[in-house]
Amino acid sequence: MTELGAHDSADVAALADSIERSLREIRQVLRRPLEAEFARGELTGPQRTVMQAVFHSDGLSLKEIGQRVGLTHSTLSGIVDRLAARGLLERRVNSTDRRLTSIVVTKVVRDFMAHTAPSLTARPLIQALGRATAAERKAITNGLRTLQRVLEG
C-alpha cells in the first residue's frame, strides 16, 4: 500500500466526509415514512424514548428504564401507564417473584416493527430505484459493493 501525500490525504478526508454526509442524508430519506407513521401515533418525545428503550430489550423494570432514559420514577410511571392504556406497553409479573414486574412492548408493537416498519423504510428506495435506469441501478450496486469491500479491508 502506498502512503498518501498531505494533499491526497486531505482529498481523501474530504471525500470521506462527503460520503458520510450523503449516507446520513440517505438514511433520513429512508426513515421519513416510518417517522411519519410514528408521528401519527402522537407520542410525546419522552414516550418515544421510553418505547425505544423497552423495544430494544426483553423487558425492563421501571428503575431500569429510568436509568436508561433519565426520567424520574413518578414521571416514568405515568408515561408507562398512558402507553399501557393505549395498548403499546404491558406490565408482566415475574413468575418467580410476584412483587417484580417487567415492562414490555405488546405484540402489536413487535408486529408493527417486524412487518410494517421495514416496508415503510424500503418504499422510498423502491420508488427511487424504479425511476433509475438499468445503468444507474448497476452503477449504484457496483458503487455500494465497492464501498463495502474497501470498508471491510
DSSP file (Angstrom, degrees, kcal/mol; ACC not computed):
  #  RESIDUE AA STRUCTURE BP1 BP2  ACC     N-H-->O    O-->H-N    N-H-->O    O-->H-N    TCO  KAPPA ALPHA  PHI   PSI    X-CA   Y-CA   Z-CA
    1    1 A M              0   0    0      0, 0.0     2,-0.2     0, 0.0     0, 0.0   0.000 360.0 360.0 360.0 140.7    0.0    0.0    0.0
    2    2 A T        -     0   0    0      1,-0.1     2,-0.3     0, 0.0     0, 0.0  -0.622 360.0-113.6 -93.2 151.6    1.3    3.5   -0.8
    3    3 A E        -     0   0    0     -2,-0.2     2,-0.3     1,-0.1    -1,-0.1  -0.599  29.9-121.8 -81.5 144.5    1.4    6.4    1.6
    4    4 A L        -     0   0    0     -2,-0.3     2,-0.1     1,-0.1    -1,-0.1  -0.662  21.0-127.9 -84.7 138.7   -0.8    9.3    0.9
    5    5 A G     >  -     0   0    0     -2,-0.3     4,-3.0     1,-0.1     5,-0.2  -0.307  33.9 -98.7 -73.5 169.8    0.8   12.7    0.5
    6    6 A A  H  > S+     0   0    0      1,-0.2     4,-1.9     2,-0.2     5,-0.1   0.888 125.9  47.2 -59.1 -40.6   -0.6   15.6    2.5
    7    7 A H  H  > S+     0   0    0      2,-0.2     4,-2.1     1,-0.2    -1,-0.2   0.926 114.2  46.5 -67.5 -44.7   -2.7   16.8   -0.4
    8    8 A D  H  > S+     0   0    0      1,-0.2     4,-2.7     2,-0.2    -2,-0.2   0.896 110.5  53.8 -63.6 -40.1   -4.0   13.3   -1.2
    9    9 A S  H  X S+     0   0    0     -4,-3.0     4,-2.4     1,-0.2    -1,-0.2   0.896 108.9  48.1 -62.1 -40.9   -4.8   12.8    2.5
   10   10 A A  H  X S+     0   0    0     -4,-1.9     4,-2.3    -5,-0.2    -1,-0.2   0.890 111.6  50.7 -66.5 -39.0   -6.8   16.0    2.6
   11   11 A D  H  X S+     0   0    0     -4,-2.1     4,-2.4     2,-0.2    -2,-0.2   0.913 111.5  47.5 -63.4 -42.9   -8.7   14.9   -0.5
   12   12 A V  H  X S+     0   0    0     -4,-2.7     4,-2.8     2,-0.2    -2,-0.2   0.904 111.6  50.6 -66.1 -41.3   -9.5   11.5    0.9
   13   13 A A  H  X S+     0   0    0     -4,-2.4     4,-2.2     2,-0.2    -2,-0.2   0.907 111.3  48.2 -63.4 -41.0  -10.6   13.1    4.2
   14   14 A A  H  X S+     0   0    0     -4,-2.3     4,-2.2     2,-0.2    -2,-0.2   0.898 112.2  49.3 -65.8 -40.1  -12.9   15.5    2.3
   15   15 A L  H  X S+     0   0    0     -4,-2.4     4,-2.7     2,-0.2    -2,-0.2   0.918 110.1  50.9 -64.3 -43.6  -14.3   12.6    0.2
   16   16 A A  H  X S+     0   0    0     -4,-2.8     4,-2.6     1,-0.2    -2,-0.2   0.910 110.6  49.4 -60.1 -42.5  -14.9   10.5    3.4
   17   17 A D  H  X S+     0   0    0     -4,-2.2     4,-2.3     2,-0.2    -1,-0.2   0.911 111.6  48.8 -62.8 -42.8  -16.8   13.5    4.9
   18   18 A S  H  X S+     0   0    0     -4,-2.2     4,-2.4     2,-0.2    -2,-0.2   0.908 112.4  47.6 -63.7 -43.7  -18.9   13.9    1.8
   19   19 A I  H  X S+     0   0    0     -4,-2.7     4,-2.7     2,-0.2    -2,-0.2   0.921 111.7  50.2 -64.4 -44.1  -19.7   10.2    1.7
   20   20 A E  H  X S+     0   0    0     -4,-2.6     4,-2.2     1,-0.2    -2,-0.2   0.911 111.4  48.9 -61.3 -42.5  -20.6   10.1    5.4
   21   21 A R  H  X S+     0   0    0     -4,-2.3     4,-2.4     2,-0.2    -1,-0.2   0.910 111.7  49.4 -63.1 -43.2  -22.9   13.2    4.9
   22   22 A S  H  X S+     0   0    0     -4,-2.4     4,-2.5     2,-0.2    -2,-0.2   0.911 110.3  49.9 -63.1 -43.4  -24.6   11.5    1.9
   23   23 A L  H  X S+     0   0    0     -4,-2.7     4,-2.5     2,-0.2    -1,-0.2   0.896 110.4  50.6 -63.1 -39.5  -25.2    8.3    3.8
   24   24 A R  H  X S+     0   0    0     -4,-2.2     4,-2.0     2,-0.2    -2,-0.2   0.923 111.6  47.8 -62.9 -44.1  -26.7   10.2    6.6
   25   25 A E  H  X S+     0   0    0     -4,-2.4     4,-2.1     2,-0.2    -2,-0.2   0.875 110.7  51.6 -65.4 -37.4  -29.0   12.1    4.2
   26   26 A I  H  X S+     0   0    0     -4,-2.5     4,-2.5     2,-0.2    -2,-0.2   0.924 108.5  51.2 -63.9 -44.7  -30.0    8.8    2.6
   27   27 A R  H  X S+     0   0    0     -4,-2.5     4,-1.8     1,-0.2    -2,-0.2   0.901 108.9  51.8 -59.2 -40.5  -30.8    7.3    5.9
   28   28 A Q  H  X S+     0   0    0     -4,-2.0     4,-0.9     2,-0.2    -1,-0.2   0.911 110.0  48.2 -63.2 -42.7  -33.0   10.3    6.7
   29   29 A V  H >< S+     0   0    0     -4,-2.1     3,-0.7     1,-0.2    -2,-0.2   0.916 111.7  50.1 -63.2 -42.8  -34.9   10.0    3.4
   30   30 A L  H 3< S+     0   0    0     -4,-2.5     4,-0.4     1,-0.2    -1,-0.2   0.815 111.2  49.4 -66.3 -29.8  -35.4    6.3    4.0
   31   31 A R  H 3X S+     0   0    0     -4,-1.8     4,-3.0    -5,-0.2     5,-0.3   0.618  85.4  90.9 -85.2 -12.8  -36.7    6.9    7.6
   32   32 A R  H <X S+     0   0    0     -4,-0.9     4,-2.6    -3,-0.7     5,-0.2   0.896  86.6  47.0 -54.0 -48.5  -39.3    9.6    6.6
   33   33 A P  H  > S+     0   0    0      0, 0.0     4,-1.9     0, 0.0    -1,-0.2   0.902 115.1  47.2 -62.6 -37.5  -42.2    7.3    6.0
   34   34 A L  H  > S+     0   0    0     -4,-0.4     4,-2.5     2,-0.2    -2,-0.2   0.920 111.9  49.9 -67.0 -43.3  -41.6    5.5    9.3
   35   35 A E  H  X S+     0   0    0     -4,-3.0     4,-2.4     1,-0.2    -1,-0.2   0.884 109.2  52.6 -61.5 -38.7  -41.2    8.8   11.1
   36   36 A A  H  X S+     0   0    0     -4,-2.6     4,-1.7    -5,-0.3    -1,-0.2   0.894 109.4  49.2 -64.0 -39.3  -44.5   10.0    9.6
   37   37 A E  H  X S+     0   0    0     -4,-1.9     4,-0.9     2,-0.2    -2,-0.2   0.912 110.7  49.8 -65.6 -42.7  -46.2    6.8   10.9
   38   38 A F  H ><>S+     0   0    0     -4,-2.5     3,-0.9     1,-0.2     5,-0.6   0.905 107.4  55.2 -60.9 -40.7  -44.7    7.4   14.3
   39   39 A A  H ><5S+     0   0    0     -4,-2.4     3,-1.7     1,-0.3    -1,-0.2   0.868 101.2  57.9 -61.7 -36.7  -46.0   11.0   14.2
   40   40 A R  H 3<5S+     0   0    0     -4,-1.7    -1,-0.3     1,-0.3    -2,-0.2   0.779  96.3  64.3 -64.1 -24.4  -49.5    9.7   13.5
   41   41 A G  T <<5S-     0   0    0     -4,-0.9    -1,-0.3    -3,-0.9    -2,-0.2   0.595 100.8-140.6 -73.2 -10.1  -49.2    7.7   16.8
   42   42 A E  T < 5 +     0   0    0     -3,-1.7     2,-0.4    -4,-0.3    -3,-0.1   0.876  38.2 164.9  51.8  47.1  -49.0   11.1   18.6
   43   43 A L      < -     0   0    0     -5,-0.6    -1,-0.2     1,-0.1    -2,-0.1  -0.747  34.5-125.5 -90.5 140.9  -46.3   10.0   21.1
   44   44 A T     >  -     0   0    0     -2,-0.4     4,-2.5     1,-0.1     5,-0.2  -0.312  31.4-101.0 -72.9 166.9  -44.5   12.7   23.0
   45   45 A G  H  > S+     0   0    0      1,-0.2     4,-2.3     2,-0.2     5,-0.2   0.937 124.2  47.2 -55.9 -50.6  -40.7   12.8   22.9
   46   46 A P  H  > S+     0   0    0      0, 0.0     4,-2.3     0, 0.0    -1,-0.2   0.877 110.8  52.9 -62.0 -35.8  -40.4   11.1   26.3
   47   47 A Q  H  > S+     0   0    0      2,-0.2     4,-2.7     1,-0.2    -2,-0.2   0.922 110.0  47.8 -64.5 -42.5  -42.9    8.5   25.3
   48   48 A R  H  X S+     0   0    0     -4,-2.5     4,-2.6     2,-0.2    -1,-0.2   0.904 110.4  52.3 -63.6 -40.1  -40.9    7.7   22.2
   49   49 A T  H  X S+     0   0    0     -4,-2.3     4,-2.2     2,-0.2    -2,-0.2   0.917 111.6  46.1 -61.8 -43.3  -37.7    7.5   24.2
   50   50 A V  H  X S+     0   0    0     -4,-2.3     4,-2.6     2,-0.2     5,-0.3   0.925 111.6  51.9 -64.5 -44.8  -39.4    5.0   26.7
   51   51 A M  H  X S+     0   0    0     -4,-2.7     4,-2.9     1,-0.2    -2,-0.2   0.910 110.2  49.1 -59.2 -42.5  -40.8    3.0   23.8
   52   52 A Q  H  X S+     0   0    0     -4,-2.6     4,-2.0     2,-0.2    -1,-0.2   0.925 111.4  48.9 -63.7 -44.3  -37.4    2.7   22.2
   53   53 A A  H  < S+     0   0    0     -4,-2.2    -2,-0.2     1,-0.2    -1,-0.2   0.930 116.6  41.7 -61.3 -45.5  -35.7    1.7   25.4
   54   54 A V  H >< S+     0   0    0     -4,-2.6     3,-1.5     1,-0.2     5,-0.3   0.904 111.4  55.6 -70.7 -40.8  -38.3   -1.0   26.1
   55   55 A F  H 3< S+     0   0    0     -4,-2.9    -1,-0.2     1,-0.3    -2,-0.2   0.891 104.1  54.6 -58.5 -40.0  -38.4   -2.2   22.5
   56   56 A H  T 3< S+     0   0    0     -4,-2.0    -1,-0.3    -5,-0.2     2,-0.3   0.027 108.7  58.8 -86.7  29.5  -34.7   -2.8   22.4
   57   57 A S  S <  S-     0   0    0     -3,-1.5     3,-0.1     3,-0.0    -3,-0.0  -0.882  85.2-117.4-142.4 174.7  -34.9   -5.1   25.5
   58   58 A D  S    S-     0   0    0      1,-0.4     2,-0.1    -2,-0.3    -3,-0.1   0.205  91.5 -48.7 -97.0  13.8  -36.6   -8.2   26.6
   59   59 A G        -     0   0    0     -5,-0.3    -1,-0.4     2,-0.1     2,-0.3  -0.155  59.9-148.5 124.0 139.5  -38.4   -6.2   29.3
   60   60 A L  B     -A  103   0A   0     43,-2.0    43,-3.8    -3,-0.1     2,-0.1  -0.957  15.8-120.0-135.8 151.8  -37.2   -3.7   31.8
   61   61 A S     >  -     0   0    0     -2,-0.3     4,-2.5    41,-0.2     5,-0.2  -0.446  38.2-106.3 -78.8 164.9  -38.2   -2.7   35.3
   62   62 A L  H  > S+     0   0    0     39,-0.2     4,-2.7     1,-0.2     5,-0.2   0.903 123.6  53.6 -58.0 -40.0  -39.3    0.9   35.9
   63   63 A K  H  > S+     0   0    0      1,-0.2     4,-2.0     2,-0.2    -1,-0.2   0.916 108.9  47.7 -62.2 -43.3  -36.0    1.5   37.6
   64   64 A E  H  > S+     0   0    0      2,-0.2     4,-1.8     1,-0.2    -1,-0.2   0.901 112.0  49.4 -65.7 -40.8  -34.0    0.1   34.6
   65   65 A I  H  X S+     0   0    0     -4,-2.5     4,-2.6     1,-0.2     5,-0.3   0.941 109.6  52.8 -62.2 -45.2  -36.0    2.3   32.2
   66   66 A G  H  X>S+     0   0    0     -4,-2.7     4,-2.1     1,-0.2     5,-0.6   0.880 108.1  50.6 -57.4 -40.2  -35.4    5.3   34.4
   67   67 A Q  H  <5S+     0   0    0     -4,-2.0    -1,-0.2     1,-0.2    -2,-0.2   0.866 114.2  44.7 -66.0 -35.9  -31.6    4.6   34.3
   68   68 A R  H  <5S+     0   0    0     -4,-1.8    -2,-0.2     1,-0.1    -1,-0.2   0.854 125.3  29.0 -77.2 -35.5  -31.6    4.3   30.5
   69   69 A V  H  <5S-     0   0    0     -4,-2.6    -2,-0.2    -5,-0.2    -3,-0.2   0.549  99.1-124.5-108.2  -8.4  -33.8    7.4   29.7
   70   70 A G  T  <5 +     0   0    0     -4,-2.1     2,-0.3    -5,-0.3    -3,-0.2   0.849  60.2 136.9  72.6  35.0  -33.0    9.7   32.7
   71   71 A L      < -     0   0    0     -5,-0.6    -1,-0.2    -6,-0.2    -2,-0.1  -0.851  56.6-105.5-112.7 152.0  -36.6   10.2   33.9
   72   72 A T     >  -     0   0    0     -2,-0.3     4,-2.8     1,-0.1     5,-0.2  -0.301  32.1-111.4 -69.9 158.9  -37.8   10.2   37.5
   73   73 A H  H  > S+     0   0    0      1,-0.2     4,-2.6     2,-0.2     5,-0.2   0.897 116.6  48.5 -58.8 -43.7  -39.8    7.3   38.7
   74   74 A S  H  > S+     0   0    0      2,-0.2     4,-1.8     1,-0.2    -1,-0.2   0.914 113.7  45.9 -68.0 -41.5  -43.1    9.2   39.0
   75   75 A T  H  > S+     0   0    0      1,-0.2     4,-2.1     2,-0.2    -2,-0.2   0.938 115.4  47.8 -62.8 -46.3  -42.8   10.7   35.5
   76   76 A L  H  X S+     0   0    0     -4,-2.8     4,-2.8     1,-0.2     5,-0.2   0.883 107.7  54.7 -63.2 -41.2  -41.9    7.3   34.1
   77   77 A S  H  X S+     0   0    0     -4,-2.6     4,-2.4    -5,-0.2    -1,-0.2   0.905 109.2  48.3 -60.8 -42.0  -44.7    5.6   35.9
   78   78 A G  H  X S+     0   0    0     -4,-1.8     4,-2.3     2,-0.2    -1,-0.2   0.901 111.6  49.8 -64.6 -41.4  -47.2    8.0   34.3
   79   79 A I  H  X S+     0   0    0     -4,-2.1     4,-2.6     2,-0.2     5,-0.2   0.935 112.0  47.4 -62.9 -46.7  -45.7    7.5   30.9
   80   80 A V  H  X S+     0   0    0     -4,-2.8     4,-2.6     1,-0.2     5,-0.2   0.905 110.6  52.8 -63.3 -40.9  -45.8    3.7   31.2
   81   81 A D  H  X S+     0   0    0     -4,-2.4     4,-2.2    -5,-0.2    -1,-0.2   0.928 111.7  45.6 -59.0 -45.4  -49.5    3.9   32.4
   82   82 A R  H  X S+     0   0    0     -4,-2.3     4,-1.2     2,-0.2    -2,-0.2   0.898 114.3  47.7 -67.0 -40.3  -50.5    6.0   29.4
   83   83 A L  H  <>S+     0   0    0     -4,-2.6     5,-2.7     1,-0.2     6,-0.9   0.863 112.1  50.1 -68.6 -35.0  -48.7    3.8   26.9
   84   84 A A  H ><5S+     0   0    0     -4,-2.6     3,-1.4     4,-0.2    -2,-0.2   0.892 106.7  54.8 -68.0 -39.5  -50.2    0.7   28.5
   85   85 A A  H 3<5S+     0   0    0     -4,-2.2    -1,-0.2     1,-0.3    -2,-0.2   0.808 107.4  51.4 -63.5 -28.5  -53.7    2.2   28.3
   86   86 A R  T 3<5S-     0   0    0     -4,-1.2    -1,-0.3    -5,-0.1    -2,-0.2   0.453 119.3-112.4 -86.9  -1.2  -53.0    2.7   24.6
   87   87 A G  T < 5S+     0   0    0     -3,-1.4    22,-0.2     2,-0.2    21,-0.2   0.707  89.7 109.3  80.7  20.2  -52.0   -1.0   24.2
   88   88 A L  S   <S+     0   0    0     -5,-2.7    18,-2.0     1,-0.2     2,-0.3   0.773  79.5  25.4 -98.1 -31.9  -48.4   -0.2   23.4
   89   89 A L  E     -B  105   0A   0     -6,-0.9     2,-0.3    16,-0.3    -2,-0.2  -0.891  64.8-166.6-127.0 159.0  -46.7   -1.5   26.6
   90   90 A E  E     -B  104   0A   0     14,-2.6    14,-2.5    -2,-0.3     2,-0.5  -0.992  20.7-125.3-143.5 154.3  -47.7   -4.0   29.2
   91   91 A R  E     -B  103   0A   0     -2,-0.3     2,-0.5    12,-0.2    12,-0.2  -0.855  23.9-162.0 -97.5 129.7  -46.6   -4.9   32.7
   92   92 A R  E     -B  102   0A   0     10,-3.1    10,-2.8    -2,-0.5     2,-0.3  -0.955  14.8-133.1-114.3 128.8  -45.6   -8.6   33.2
   93   93 A V  E     -B  101   0A   0     -2,-0.5     8,-0.2     8,-0.2     2,-0.2  -0.611  29.2-109.7 -79.0 135.2  -45.4  -10.0   36.6
   94   94 A N        -     0   0    0      6,-3.1     6,-0.2     3,-0.5    -1,-0.1  -0.458  20.8-141.0 -64.9 130.9  -42.3  -12.1   37.3
   95   95 A S  S    S+     0   0    0      1,-0.2     3,-0.2    -2,-0.2    -1,-0.1   0.761  99.1  39.4 -69.4 -24.9  -43.3  -15.8   37.6
   96   96 A T  S    S+     0   0    0      1,-0.3     2,-0.3     4,-0.0    -1,-0.2   0.726 128.0  28.1 -97.3 -24.2  -40.9  -16.4   40.5
   97   97 A D    >   -     0   0    0      3,-0.1     3,-2.3     1,-0.1    -3,-0.5  -0.827  64.6-166.0-138.9  98.3  -41.3  -13.2   42.4
   98   98 A R  T 3  S+     0   0    0     -2,-0.3    -1,-0.1     1,-0.3    -3,-0.1   0.588  84.4  70.4 -64.5 -10.3  -44.7  -11.6   42.0
   99   99 A R  T 3  S+     0   0    0     -6,-0.1     2,-0.4     2,-0.0    -1,-0.3   0.700  89.8  75.9 -76.5 -17.9  -43.5   -8.4   43.6
  100  100 A L    <   -     0   0    0     -3,-2.3    -6,-3.1    -6,-0.2     2,-0.4  -0.765  61.8-173.9 -99.2 137.4  -41.4   -7.7   40.5
  101  101 A T  E     - B   0  93A   0     -2,-0.4     2,-0.4    -8,-0.2   -39,-0.2  -0.948  11.0-151.3-127.3 152.8  -42.8   -6.5   37.2
  102  102 A S  E     - B   0  92A   0    -10,-2.8   -10,-3.1    -2,-0.4     2,-0.5  -0.964  13.9-135.5-121.5 138.0  -41.2   -6.1   33.8
  103  103 A I  E     +AB  60  91A   0    -43,-3.8   -43,-2.0    -2,-0.4     2,-0.3  -0.829  33.3 170.3 -94.3 127.2  -42.4   -3.5   31.2
  104  104 A V  E     - B   0  90A   0    -14,-2.5   -14,-2.6    -2,-0.5     2,-0.2  -0.927  36.2-105.9-133.2 156.9  -42.5   -5.0   27.7
  105  105 A V  E     - B   0  89A   0     -2,-0.3   -16,-0.3   -51,-0.3   -17,-0.1  -0.527  44.0-110.9 -77.5 153.7  -43.9   -3.9   24.3
  106  106 A T     >  -     0   0    0    -18,-2.0     4,-2.2    -2,-0.2     3,-0.3  -0.282  25.6-104.1 -80.4 168.7  -47.0   -5.5   23.2
  107  107 A K  H  > S+     0   0    0      1,-0.2     4,-3.0     2,-0.2     5,-0.2   0.852 120.6  61.1 -59.7 -35.9  -47.4   -7.9   20.3
  108  108 A V  H  > S+     0   0    0    -21,-0.2     4,-2.2     1,-0.2    -1,-0.2   0.917 107.4  44.0 -58.5 -44.0  -49.0   -5.1   18.2
  109  109 A V  H  > S+     0   0    0     -3,-0.3     4,-2.6   -22,-0.2     5,-0.2   0.927 114.0  49.1 -67.9 -45.6  -45.8   -3.1   18.5
  110  110 A R  H  X S+     0   0    0     -4,-2.2     4,-2.1     1,-0.2    -2,-0.2   0.918 112.7  48.4 -60.9 -43.0  -43.5   -6.1   17.8
  111  111 A D  H  X>S+     0   0    0     -4,-3.0     4,-2.7     2,-0.2     5,-0.7   0.913 111.0  50.7 -63.5 -42.7  -45.6   -7.0   14.8
  112  112 A F  I  X>S+     0   0    0     -4,-2.2     5,-2.9    -5,-0.2     4,-0.9   0.943 113.7  44.0 -59.5 -47.9  -45.5   -3.4   13.5
  113  113 A M  I  <5S+     0   0    0     -4,-2.6    -1,-0.2     1,-0.2    -2,-0.2   0.814 118.0  45.4 -69.6 -29.4  -41.7   -3.2   13.9
  114  114 A A  I  <5S+     0   0    0     -4,-2.1    -1,-0.2    -5,-0.2    -2,-0.2   0.838 131.9  12.8 -81.0 -33.7  -41.2   -6.6   12.3
  115  115 A H  I  X5S+     0   0    0     -4,-2.7     4,-0.8    -5,-0.2    -3,-0.2   0.830 130.0  35.9-114.1 -47.7  -43.6   -6.3    9.3
  116  116 A T  I  X<S+     0   0    0     -4,-0.9     4,-2.0    -5,-0.7     3,-0.2   0.926 110.3  57.0 -80.7 -45.7  -44.8   -2.8    8.7
  117  117 A A  H  ><S+     0   0    0     -5,-2.9     4,-2.2     1,-0.2     5,-0.2   0.901 104.6  51.4 -56.7 -46.1  -41.7   -0.7    9.6
  118  118 A P  H  > S+     0   0    0      0, 0.0     4,-1.8     0, 0.0    -1,-0.2   0.899 111.0  48.2 -60.7 -38.0  -39.3   -2.5    7.1
  119  119 A S  H  X S+     0   0    0     -4,-0.8     4,-1.5    -3,-0.2    -2,-0.2   0.857 109.7  53.6 -70.9 -31.6  -41.8   -1.9    4.2
  120  120 A L  H  < S+     0   0    0     -4,-2.0    -1,-0.2     1,-0.2    -3,-0.1   0.908 112.2  43.4 -65.9 -41.3  -42.1    1.7    5.2
  121  121 A T  H  X S+     0   0    0     -4,-2.2     4,-0.5     1,-0.2    -2,-0.2   0.787 113.7  51.7 -76.4 -25.8  -38.4    2.3    5.1
  122  122 A A  H  X S+     0   0    0     -4,-1.8     4,-2.8    -5,-0.2     3,-0.3   0.782  91.4  79.3 -77.6 -26.8  -38.0    0.3    1.9
  123  123 A R  H  X S+     0   0    0     -4,-1.5     4,-2.6     1,-0.2     5,-0.2   0.885  91.8  46.9 -53.2 -50.1  -40.7    2.2    0.0
  124  124 A P  H  > S+     0   0    0      0, 0.0     4,-2.4     0, 0.0    -1,-0.2   0.886 114.6  48.5 -62.0 -35.6  -38.6    5.3   -0.9
  125  125 A L  H  X S+     0   0    0     -4,-0.5     4,-2.8    -3,-0.3     5,-0.2   0.920 111.5  48.9 -68.8 -43.3  -35.7    3.1   -2.1
  126  126 A I  H  X S+     0   0    0     -4,-2.8     4,-1.9     1,-0.2    -1,-0.2   0.924 113.2  47.9 -60.7 -44.6  -38.0    1.0   -4.2
  127  127 A Q  H  X S+     0   0    0     -4,-2.6     4,-1.2    -5,-0.2    -2,-0.2   0.918 113.3  47.4 -63.1 -43.9  -39.6    4.1   -5.7
  128  128 A A  H  X S+     0   0    0     -4,-2.4     4,-1.1     1,-0.2     3,-0.5   0.922 112.3  48.4 -65.1 -44.2  -36.2    5.7   -6.4
  129  129 A L  H  < S+     0   0    0     -4,-2.8    -1,-0.2     1,-0.2    -2,-0.2   0.827 106.7  58.1 -66.9 -29.7  -34.8    2.5   -8.0
  130  130 A G  H  < S+     0   0    0     -4,-1.9    -1,-0.2    -5,-0.2    -2,-0.2   0.816 107.7  46.8 -66.5 -30.3  -37.9    2.3  -10.1
  131  131 A R  H  < S+     0   0    0     -4,-1.2    -1,-0.2    -3,-0.5    -2,-0.2   0.672  97.8  92.0 -82.5 -18.9  -37.1    5.8  -11.5
  132  132 A A  S  < S-     0   0    0     -4,-1.1     2,-0.1    -5,-0.1    -3,-0.0  -0.407  80.0-116.6 -77.5 151.7  -33.5    4.9  -12.2
  133  133 A T     >  -     0   0    0     -2,-0.1     4,-2.5     1,-0.1     5,-0.2  -0.361  31.4-104.8 -76.2 166.5  -32.3    3.5  -15.5
  134  134 A A  H  > S+     0   0    0      1,-0.2     4,-2.2     2,-0.2     5,-0.2   0.890 124.2  51.9 -59.0 -39.7  -30.8    0.0  -15.6
  135  135 A A  H  > S+     0   0    0      2,-0.2     4,-2.5     1,-0.2    -1,-0.2   0.899 109.3  49.1 -65.9 -40.3  -27.4    1.6  -16.0
  136  136 A E  H  > S+     0   0    0      2,-0.2     4,-2.7     1,-0.2    -2,-0.2   0.915 110.1  50.9 -65.8 -42.0  -27.9    3.8  -12.9
  137  137 A R  H  X S+     0   0    0     -4,-2.5     4,-2.5     1,-0.2    -2,-0.2   0.910 111.7  48.1 -61.3 -40.9  -29.1    0.8  -10.8
  138  138 A K  H  X S+     0   0    0     -4,-2.2     4,-2.9     2,-0.2     5,-0.2   0.915 111.5  49.6 -65.5 -42.6  -26.0   -1.1  -11.9
  139  139 A A  H  X S+     0   0    0     -4,-2.5     4,-2.7     2,-0.2    -2,-0.2   0.902 111.6  49.1 -63.4 -40.9  -23.7    1.8  -11.0
  140  140 A I  H  X S+     0   0    0     -4,-2.7     4,-2.6     2,-0.2     5,-0.2   0.947 113.4  46.5 -62.2 -48.5  -25.4    2.2   -7.6
  141  141 A T  H  X S+     0   0    0     -4,-2.5     4,-2.5     1,-0.2    -2,-0.2   0.927 114.6  46.4 -60.6 -46.9  -25.0   -1.6   -6.9
  142  142 A N  H  X S+     0   0    0     -4,-2.9     4,-2.5     1,-0.2    -1,-0.2   0.916 112.8  50.2 -63.8 -42.9  -21.4   -1.6   -8.0
  143  143 A G  H  X S+     0   0    0     -4,-2.7     4,-2.5    -5,-0.2    -2,-0.2   0.916 112.5  46.3 -62.2 -43.8  -20.5    1.5   -6.0
  144  144 A L  H  X S+     0   0    0     -4,-2.6     4,-2.6     2,-0.2    -1,-0.2   0.905 112.6  49.9 -66.9 -40.9  -22.1    0.2   -2.9
  145  145 A R  H  X S+     0   0    0     -4,-2.5     4,-2.5    -5,-0.2    -2,-0.2   0.913 112.0  48.7 -62.8 -41.5  -20.4   -3.2   -3.3
  146  146 A T  H  X S+     0   0    0     -4,-2.5     4,-2.5     2,-0.2     5,-0.2   0.936 111.7  48.5 -63.5 -46.6  -17.1   -1.5   -3.8
  147  147 A L  H  X S+     0   0    0     -4,-2.5     4,-2.1     1,-0.2    -2,-0.2   0.922 112.6  48.7 -59.8 -44.4  -17.5    0.7   -0.7
  148  148 A Q  H  X S+     0   0    0     -4,-2.6     4,-2.0     1,-0.2    -1,-0.2   0.919 111.1  50.7 -61.9 -43.2  -18.5   -2.3    1.4
  149  149 A R  H  X S+     0   0    0     -4,-2.5     4,-0.5     1,-0.2    -2,-0.2   0.930 113.0  44.0 -61.6 -46.6  -15.5   -4.2    0.1
  150  150 A V  H  < S+     0   0    0     -4,-2.5     3,-0.4     1,-0.2    -1,-0.2   0.820 111.3  54.6 -72.6 -28.4  -13.0   -1.4    0.9
  151  151 A L  H  < S+     0   0    0     -4,-2.1    -1,-0.2    -5,-0.2    -2,-0.2   0.883 105.3  52.7 -67.5 -37.1  -14.6   -0.8    4.3
  152  152 A E  H  <        0   0    0     -4,-2.0    -1,-0.2    -5,-0.2    -2,-0.2   0.589 360.0 360.0 -76.1  -9.2  -14.1   -4.4    5.3
  153  153 A G     <        0   0    0     -4,-0.5    -3,-0.1    -3,-0.4    -1,-0.1   0.434 360.0 360.0  68.3 360.0  -10.5   -4.1    4.3
